Amino acid sequence: MKMQSLIRVSVLLATALASQGAGATLPEPVAQLMQANGIPLDSISVVIRRVGSQGSQITHQSHTPRNPASVMKLVTTAAALNLLGTQHRWQTEVLIDGALRNDTLHGDLILRGSGDPWLVIERFWLLARQLRERGLTHIQGNLVLDDSLFERKAIGRKAIDGKHQRSYNTLPSALLVNFGATSLVFDSRMGRLVVYADPAATTLHLVNSVKQDKTSCANRLRRITLESTAHTQQTDVQLGGTYPANCGQSILRRTLLPHGQYVYGVFKALWQELGGTLSGNWVYGKTPAQAKALGTLDSVFLADVIRHTNKFSNNVMARNLLLTLASEFAVTPATPAKGAKVIQDWLDASGVLMPALRIDNGAGLSRDARLSAAGLATLLEKATTEPWWPEFVGSLPIATVDGSLRRRFHGIARPGRLRLKTGLLRDVRTLAGYAIDPSGNTWVVVILHDHPRAADAVGIQIQHKLLETLFQNQPRETN
C-alpha cells in the first residue's frame, strides 16, 4: 500500500510539467479556489519537486520574475553560510584615544563595529562590563561611533511603507546595537499605569500623557499615540491616548531614536548603571591610527545569526548580512550593490542559474527585488548537497511549531515536516523552503504570489491547498 500511494502521488505531481501557460499545471483544487475569488491563475508562480527527481513536480509560471518579499532572505543567508562559514564571527572593538590614568580616560572612547547583526542589549552590557572590569570608570571625552565599514550614504533610507518608526524598517549599520529598537512597556495594575522604555537611553525623553479608562483590553495598544521631536542630542516622545485599567503589561516596539543617539544613549545608561561616568557627547568618526585597544566582544556564530534571521524574518539582520558579504569579499566601504554582486558571483561559480535575480537590500523589504520560482528552487535544491545544509534548513520556521509559521498549516503534516520561509508585503505573499514526506523524501517548495488579494486570508488558503496536494495521497503517519 505504501508503494502504491507513493506511485499515486508521483503520477499526480508528474502531470504538472514545466509550463509558462496560464495555469493548466496548477492542481485543480488550487485553480478552483483562485477562480472562485477572482484571482488570475497567472498571478502565481509555483515549483514543488522532490529533490533529485526533476520529473516529479508541479511547475507553473516558474520563470516569471516576481517580488519575493522576505523569501529573499533565503538567498542572502545561503550565500552567507557558504561564503563565510557556519562558525564566522564578528568583532566589536573598544579603543581609546587619549591617556588612561588610574580609572579615568582623558580622551575619547571609540566603539568600532564590524557589522554584528546580533549585538543585542544583553551582549552590549557584556561589552560595557568588560571595560569596567579592566579598570575604566570615568570617561572625560566623547563617545566616538566608528561605523565606517558600511557606507552610510549608499544605504537606502526611505521606508517601504513610510513608517520609519516601525522596527522592521530599521536601517543596517556596522555598529548595530539591539536592532536600534526601543520597547515601550505599558503596565496597568491596581489602578496605576507605569510606562517606561527598555532599554533605557539617556537621549530619550518620554512625556507620558496616557490616560486610563475602563474599555476592553482588546487592541489596547492601538489607542496609544506617539509624537516624536528629534533634537541634536536628544529625542522627545509625547505619549498620548488611553490604556485600559488593570490590563497588565503590553509592549510597543518602535525605532524612536536616530542611530547615533541610540547607541550613545543606551551605552551611557548602561555605563551609569555600572557605576561609570561619561562627560562628553557622541560623534561619528573613523578610528585614528594611534588609538589603543581596550576591549573586544566576539559575536555569536553565524549559524545562530542565520537562525534568528530566518525564523523571525528579521530584516535588519539580513541587510547587515548582505553588507558583511560586501565587506569581506569586495572593496570597502561596503554597499548593498557590492554585496549583491558577491552573491551573484557565488551563484555563477556554483552553477546555480538565477537570471531573474535582483537584490537591493538582501531582506526582501523592497518593491524592486525580483527572482523566479525556478531560480530559487534551483538554489534550494543545491543547498541540500552542501555541508551547511543542516544549519540552513534548521533556520527555517517549522509549521505549527515556531517562528513565523507557529500558527500556520495545521492538519497538513506532522510537526517538523514543513520548514518554510514566509514573505509578506502589500499585494505580495510568498513561501519557500522544504517539505519532508512520510517516506523521508525532501521536496523543494517555492510559491510566489503577486496580486492585490495575495496578502489577504485567501493567499494563505491557496498556499495551504498547494501543500495539501503534496501530502494528500501520501500514506498516513502514525505515532
C-alpha positions as CSV (number, residue, x, y, z in Angstrom):
1,M,0.0,0.0,0.0
2,K,2.8,2.4,0.8
3,M,4.5,1.9,-2.6
4,Q,1.1,2.3,-4.4
5,S,0.4,5.6,-2.5
6,L,3.8,6.9,-3.5
7,I,3.2,6.0,-7.1
8,R,-0.2,7.8,-7.0
9,V,1.4,11.0,-5.7
10,S,4.2,10.8,-8.2
11,V,1.7,10.4,-11.0
12,L,-0.3,13.3,-9.7
13,L,2.7,15.6,-9.5
14,A,4.2,14.4,-12.8
15,T,1.1,15.7,-14.6
16,A,2.3,19.2,-13.7
17,L,5.1,19.6,-16.2
18,A,7.1,22.8,-16.7
19,S,5.0,25.4,-18.4
20,Q,4.6,29.1,-18.9
21,G,0.9,28.7,-19.6
22,A,-2.0,30.4,-17.9
23,G,-2.4,27.8,-15.2
24,A,-3.2,24.3,-16.7
25,T,-0.5,22.9,-14.4
26,L,-2.0,24.1,-11.2
27,P,-3.8,21.4,-9.2
28,E,-7.5,21.6,-9.8
29,P,-8.5,22.5,-6.2
30,V,-6.0,25.4,-6.3
31,A,-7.2,26.7,-9.6
32,Q,-10.9,26.5,-8.5
33,L,-10.1,28.4,-5.3
34,M,-8.3,31.1,-7.2
35,Q,-11.0,31.4,-9.8
36,A,-13.8,31.5,-7.2
37,N,-12.0,34.5,-5.6
38,G,-11.4,36.3,-8.9
39,I,-7.6,35.8,-8.8
40,P,-5.9,35.2,-12.1
41,L,-4.0,32.0,-12.4
42,D,-1.1,33.7,-14.0
43,S,-0.5,35.8,-10.8
44,I,1.2,33.0,-9.1
45,S,4.4,31.0,-9.7
46,V,4.9,27.6,-8.2
47,V,7.6,25.0,-8.1
48,I,7.2,21.8,-6.0
49,R,9.5,19.0,-6.7
50,R,11.2,16.1,-5.0
51,V,14.9,16.6,-4.5
52,G,16.8,14.5,-7.1
53,S,13.7,13.8,-9.2
54,Q,13.2,16.5,-11.8
55,G,10.2,14.8,-13.4
56,S,8.0,14.6,-10.3
57,Q,6.9,18.2,-9.9
58,I,4.4,21.0,-10.0
59,T,5.7,23.8,-12.2
60,H,3.6,26.9,-13.0
61,Q,4.9,30.2,-14.3
62,S,8.2,29.2,-12.9
63,H,10.4,31.6,-14.9
64,T,8.3,34.7,-14.3
65,P,10.3,37.3,-12.3
66,R,8.3,38.2,-9.2
67,N,8.7,40.2,-5.9
68,P,9.9,37.6,-3.4
69,A,9.3,39.6,-0.2
70,S,11.1,38.0,2.7
71,V,11.9,34.7,1.0
72,M,14.8,36.8,-0.5
73,K,16.4,36.1,2.9
74,L,17.0,32.5,1.8
75,V,19.3,33.8,-1.0
76,T,21.2,36.0,1.4
77,T,21.5,33.5,4.2
78,A,22.5,30.7,1.9
79,A,25.3,32.8,0.4
80,A,26.5,33.9,3.9
81,L,26.6,30.3,5.1
82,N,28.6,29.2,2.1
83,L,31.0,32.1,1.8
84,L,31.5,33.0,5.5
85,G,31.1,29.5,7.1
86,T,28.9,28.5,9.9
87,Q,31.5,29.5,12.5
88,H,32.0,33.0,11.3
89,R,32.0,35.7,14.0
90,W,32.0,39.5,14.0
91,Q,34.0,41.5,16.5
92,T,33.0,44.8,18.1
93,E,36.0,46.7,19.4
94,V,36.5,49.4,22.0
95,L,39.5,51.6,21.7
96,I,40.8,54.7,23.5
97,D,42.2,57.9,22.0
98,G,43.9,59.6,24.9
99,A,45.6,58.9,28.2
100,L,44.2,56.3,30.7
101,R,45.3,57.2,34.2
102,N,44.1,55.1,37.1
103,D,40.4,54.7,36.4
104,T,39.9,57.8,34.2
105,L,40.2,58.2,30.4
106,H,41.4,61.7,29.5
107,G,40.2,61.5,25.9
108,D,37.7,59.7,23.7
109,L,36.3,56.2,23.9
110,I,35.7,54.6,20.4
111,L,33.2,51.9,19.5
112,R,34.2,50.3,16.2
113,G,31.7,48.0,14.6
114,S,32.3,45.2,12.1
115,G,28.6,44.6,11.3
116,D,27.5,42.2,14.1
117,P,23.8,41.7,13.4
118,W,23.1,40.3,16.9
119,L,24.6,42.9,19.3
120,V,21.5,42.8,21.4
121,I,21.3,44.7,24.7
122,E,22.5,41.7,26.8
123,R,25.7,41.4,24.8
124,F,26.2,45.2,24.7
125,W,26.0,45.1,28.5
126,L,28.8,42.4,28.5
127,L,31.0,44.8,26.5
128,A,30.4,47.6,28.9
129,R,31.0,45.3,31.8
130,Q,34.3,44.2,30.3
131,L,35.5,47.8,30.3
132,R,34.7,48.3,33.9
133,E,36.5,45.0,34.8
134,R,39.6,46.4,33.1
135,G,39.6,49.4,35.4
136,L,37.8,52.1,33.4
137,T,35.3,54.2,35.3
138,H,35.4,57.8,34.2
139,I,35.4,59.0,30.5
140,Q,36.5,62.6,30.2
141,G,35.8,62.8,26.5
142,N,33.3,61.9,23.7
143,L,32.0,58.5,22.6
144,V,33.1,58.1,19.0
145,L,31.0,55.8,16.9
146,D,33.0,54.2,14.1
147,D,30.5,52.5,11.7
148,S,32.6,53.4,8.6
149,L,32.9,49.7,7.4
150,F,29.5,50.2,5.8
151,E,28.9,53.2,3.6
152,R,26.0,55.0,5.2
153,K,25.2,57.1,2.2
154,A,24.7,54.0,0.0
155,I,22.1,52.5,2.3
156,G,18.5,53.4,1.2
157,R,16.9,55.4,3.9
158,K,13.3,55.5,2.6
159,A,10.9,53.2,4.5
160,I,9.0,51.0,2.1
161,D,5.7,52.0,3.7
162,G,6.6,55.4,5.1
163,K,6.6,54.1,8.7
164,H,10.1,55.0,9.9
165,Q,9.4,54.1,13.5
166,R,8.4,50.5,12.8
167,S,11.3,48.3,13.9
168,Y,11.1,46.2,10.7
169,N,12.3,49.4,8.8
170,T,15.4,49.8,10.9
171,L,18.4,50.7,8.8
172,P,21.5,48.4,8.8
173,S,24.8,49.6,10.4
174,A,28.3,48.3,11.0
175,L,27.6,49.3,14.6
176,L,24.1,48.0,15.1
177,V,23.0,47.8,18.7
178,N,19.9,45.9,19.7
179,F,18.4,46.5,16.2
180,G,18.1,50.2,17.2
181,A,14.7,49.3,18.8
182,T,13.1,50.5,21.9
183,S,10.3,48.6,23.7
184,L,7.8,50.9,25.3
185,V,6.3,49.0,28.2
186,F,2.8,49.8,29.5
187,D,1.9,48.3,32.8
188,S,-1.5,48.9,34.3
189,R,-2.1,47.2,37.7
190,M,-4.0,48.1,40.8
191,G,-5.2,51.4,39.3
192,R,-1.7,52.6,38.4
193,L,-0.2,53.0,34.9
194,V,3.5,52.8,34.5
195,V,5.3,53.5,31.2
196,Y,9.0,53.0,30.6
197,A,11.5,52.4,27.9
198,D,13.5,49.2,27.5
199,P,16.4,49.5,27.1
200,A,16.8,52.8,28.8
201,A,18.6,55.6,26.9
202,T,19.8,58.9,28.3
203,T,18.9,60.5,25.0
204,L,15.2,59.5,25.1
205,H,12.8,61.8,27.0
206,L,9.3,60.3,27.5
207,V,6.4,62.6,28.3
208,N,3.6,60.4,29.4
209,S,0.1,61.8,28.9
210,V,-1.7,58.4,28.5
211,K,-4.9,58.2,30.4
212,Q,-6.5,55.1,31.9
213,D,-10.1,54.1,31.0
214,K,-12.5,51.2,31.5
215,T,-12.6,50.0,27.9
216,S,-11.8,46.5,26.8
217,C,-8.3,45.2,26.9
218,A,-8.6,44.1,23.2
219,N,-6.4,46.1,20.8
220,R,-5.3,48.3,23.7
221,L,-2.1,49.4,22.0
222,R,-3.9,50.8,19.0
223,R,-5.2,53.6,21.2
224,I,-1.7,54.8,22.1
225,T,-0.4,57.8,20.1
226,L,3.3,58.8,19.7
227,E,4.7,62.2,18.6
228,S,8.5,62.4,18.3
229,T,10.6,65.5,18.1
230,A,14.3,64.9,17.4
231,H,16.9,67.3,18.6
232,T,20.7,67.2,18.1
233,Q,21.4,65.2,21.3
234,Q,18.0,64.1,22.5
235,T,14.6,63.0,21.2
236,D,11.4,63.9,23.0
237,V,8.5,61.4,22.6
238,Q,5.0,62.5,23.7
239,L,2.8,59.6,24.6
240,G,-1.0,60.1,24.4
241,G,-4.2,58.2,24.1
242,T,-5.8,55.8,26.5
243,Y,-4.9,52.5,28.1
244,P,-7.4,50.2,29.9
245,A,-7.1,49.9,33.6
246,N,-5.9,46.6,35.1
247,C,-4.9,45.1,31.8
248,G,-1.4,44.2,32.9
249,Q,1.6,44.6,30.7
250,S,1.9,45.3,26.9
251,I,4.9,46.2,24.8
252,L,5.0,48.5,21.8
253,R,8.3,48.1,19.9
254,R,9.5,51.1,17.9
255,T,12.6,52.7,16.5
256,L,12.4,56.1,18.3
257,L,16.0,57.4,18.2
258,P,18.4,58.2,15.4
259,H,21.2,55.7,15.2
260,G,23.9,57.9,16.9
261,Q,21.6,59.0,19.7
262,Y,20.5,55.4,20.3
263,V,24.0,53.9,20.6
264,Y,25.2,56.7,22.8
265,G,22.1,56.9,24.9
266,V,22.0,53.2,25.6
267,F,25.7,52.9,26.3
268,K,25.6,55.8,28.7
269,A,22.6,54.4,30.5
270,L,24.4,51.0,30.9
271,W,27.7,52.8,31.8
272,Q,26.0,54.7,34.6
273,E,24.3,51.6,35.9
274,L,27.7,50.0,36.2
275,G,29.0,53.0,38.2
276,G,30.8,54.8,35.4
277,T,30.6,58.4,34.1
278,L,30.7,59.8,30.6
279,S,31.1,63.6,30.3
280,G,31.2,64.1,26.6
281,N,28.7,63.7,23.7
282,W,28.8,61.4,20.7
283,V,30.3,61.9,17.3
284,Y,30.7,59.7,14.2
285,G,34.3,59.2,13.2
286,K,36.9,56.8,12.0
287,T,39.3,55.2,14.4
288,P,42.6,57.2,14.5
289,A,45.8,55.2,13.9
290,Q,47.1,56.0,17.4
291,A,44.1,54.5,19.2
292,K,44.7,51.6,21.5
293,A,42.5,48.6,22.0
294,L,40.8,48.3,25.4
295,G,38.2,45.6,24.8
296,T,36.6,43.4,22.3
297,L,33.4,41.3,22.0
298,D,33.0,38.4,19.7
299,S,29.6,37.8,18.3
300,V,27.6,34.6,18.3
301,F,28.3,32.2,15.5
302,L,26.9,32.9,12.0
303,A,24.8,29.7,12.3
304,D,22.9,31.3,15.3
305,V,22.5,34.6,13.4
306,I,21.0,32.8,10.4
307,R,18.5,31.0,12.7
308,H,17.3,34.3,14.2
309,T,17.2,35.9,10.7
310,N,15.0,33.3,9.1
311,K,12.9,32.1,12.0
312,F,11.7,35.6,12.8
313,S,12.2,37.2,9.4
314,N,14.5,39.9,10.8
315,N,15.0,42.5,8.1
316,V,17.9,44.5,9.5
317,M,19.9,41.3,10.3
318,A,19.5,40.2,6.7
319,R,20.6,43.6,5.5
320,N,23.7,43.5,7.7
321,L,24.5,40.1,6.3
322,L,24.4,41.5,2.8
323,L,26.8,44.3,3.7
324,T,29.0,41.9,5.6
325,L,29.5,39.9,2.4
326,A,30.5,43.1,0.7
327,S,32.9,44.0,3.5
328,E,34.5,40.5,3.3
329,F,34.7,40.0,-0.4
330,A,34.7,43.4,-2.0
331,V,36.5,46.8,-1.6
332,T,35.3,48.6,1.5
333,P,33.3,50.6,2.5
334,A,30.6,48.0,1.9
335,T,27.5,48.9,-0.1
336,P,24.3,46.8,-0.9
337,A,25.3,46.8,-4.6
338,K,28.7,45.3,-3.8
339,G,27.0,42.6,-1.6
340,A,24.6,41.7,-4.4
341,K,27.5,41.3,-6.8
342,V,29.3,39.0,-4.3
343,I,26.1,36.8,-4.2
344,Q,25.7,36.8,-8.0
345,D,29.4,35.8,-8.5
346,W,29.0,33.0,-6.0
347,L,25.8,31.7,-7.7
348,D,27.6,31.8,-11.1
349,A,30.6,30.0,-9.8
350,S,28.3,27.4,-8.2
351,G,26.4,26.8,-11.4
352,V,23.1,28.0,-9.9
353,L,21.2,29.8,-12.6
354,M,19.1,32.7,-11.3
355,P,18.8,35.1,-14.3
356,A,15.8,36.9,-12.8
357,L,17.6,37.7,-9.6
358,R,17.7,41.3,-8.4
359,I,18.9,42.0,-4.9
360,D,18.8,45.5,-3.5
361,N,18.9,45.1,0.3
362,G,19.1,41.3,0.9
363,A,16.0,41.2,3.1
364,G,13.2,41.4,0.5
365,L,11.9,44.6,2.1
366,S,11.5,46.1,-1.3
367,R,9.3,46.8,-4.3
368,D,12.2,46.3,-6.7
369,A,13.6,43.0,-5.7
370,R,13.0,40.1,-8.0
371,L,13.6,36.4,-8.5
372,S,11.8,33.5,-10.2
373,A,10.4,30.4,-8.6
374,A,12.6,28.2,-10.9
375,G,15.8,30.1,-9.9
376,L,15.0,29.9,-6.1
377,A,14.1,26.2,-6.4
378,T,17.4,25.5,-8.1
379,L,19.3,27.2,-5.2
380,L,17.2,25.4,-2.6
381,E,17.9,22.0,-4.2
382,K,21.6,22.8,-4.5
383,A,21.7,23.7,-0.8
384,T,20.7,20.2,0.2
385,T,24.1,18.9,-1.1
386,E,26.1,21.4,0.9
387,P,27.8,20.8,4.2
388,W,26.0,23.8,5.7
389,W,22.5,22.5,4.8
390,P,21.7,21.2,8.3
391,E,22.2,24.8,9.7
392,F,20.2,26.3,6.8
393,V,17.2,24.0,7.0
394,G,17.3,24.3,10.8
395,S,17.0,28.1,10.5
396,L,13.6,27.9,8.7
397,P,10.3,28.3,10.6
398,I,8.6,25.0,11.4
399,A,4.9,24.8,10.6
400,T,2.7,24.7,13.8
401,V,5.9,24.9,16.0
402,D,7.9,28.2,15.8
403,G,8.8,31.4,14.1
404,S,6.5,32.9,11.5
405,L,4.8,29.5,10.9
406,R,3.9,28.8,14.5
407,R,0.2,29.2,13.8
408,R,0.2,28.0,10.1
409,F,-0.6,24.9,8.2
410,H,-2.3,22.8,10.9
411,G,-3.5,19.4,9.7
412,I,-1.3,19.0,6.7
413,A,1.7,17.1,8.1
414,R,3.3,16.3,11.4
415,P,5.4,18.9,13.1
416,G,8.9,19.1,11.6
417,R,7.7,18.1,8.1
418,L,7.2,21.6,6.8
419,R,10.2,24.0,7.1
420,L,9.4,27.1,5.1
421,K,10.3,30.8,5.0
422,T,7.3,33.2,4.7
423,G,7.1,36.5,2.9
424,L,4.5,39.2,3.1
425,L,4.2,42.7,1.6
426,R,1.2,44.7,0.3
427,D,0.0,42.7,-2.7
428,V,2.6,40.0,-2.2
429,R,2.6,36.7,-0.3
430,T,5.4,34.1,-0.7
431,L,6.6,30.8,0.7
432,A,9.7,28.8,0.1
433,G,11.7,26.0,1.7
434,Y,11.3,22.3,2.2
435,A,8.7,19.6,2.8
436,I,9.6,16.2,4.1
437,D,7.1,13.5,3.2
438,P,6.3,10.4,5.4
439,S,8.8,8.3,3.4
440,G,11.6,10.8,4.3
441,N,11.8,12.3,0.8
442,T,12.7,16.0,0.8
443,W,10.7,18.3,-1.5
444,V,11.6,21.8,-2.6
445,V,8.7,24.2,-2.3
446,V,8.5,27.7,-3.9
447,I,5.3,29.8,-4.1
448,L,5.5,33.4,-5.3
449,H,2.1,35.2,-5.5
450,D,1.8,38.8,-6.6
451,H,-1.8,40.1,-6.6
452,P,-3.8,42.7,-4.6
453,R,-5.5,39.8,-2.8
454,A,-2.4,37.7,-2.2
455,A,-1.9,39.4,1.2
456,D,-5.5,38.6,2.3
457,A,-6.5,35.4,4.1
458,V,-7.2,33.7,0.7
459,G,-3.5,33.9,0.0
460,I,-2.8,31.6,2.9
461,Q,-5.6,29.3,1.8
462,I,-4.0,29.0,-1.7
463,Q,-0.7,28.0,-0.1
464,H,-2.5,25.5,2.1
465,K,-4.2,23.9,-0.9
466,L,-0.8,23.6,-2.7
467,L,0.8,21.9,0.3
468,E,-2.2,19.6,0.7
469,T,-1.7,18.5,-2.9
470,L,1.8,17.3,-1.9
471,F,0.6,15.3,1.1
472,Q,-3.0,14.3,0.4
473,N,-2.1,11.0,-1.3
474,Q,0.9,10.1,0.9
475,P,0.5,7.3,3.4
476,R,-0.7,8.5,6.8
477,E,1.9,8.7,9.6
478,T,1.2,7.1,12.9
479,N,2.7,7.8,16.3
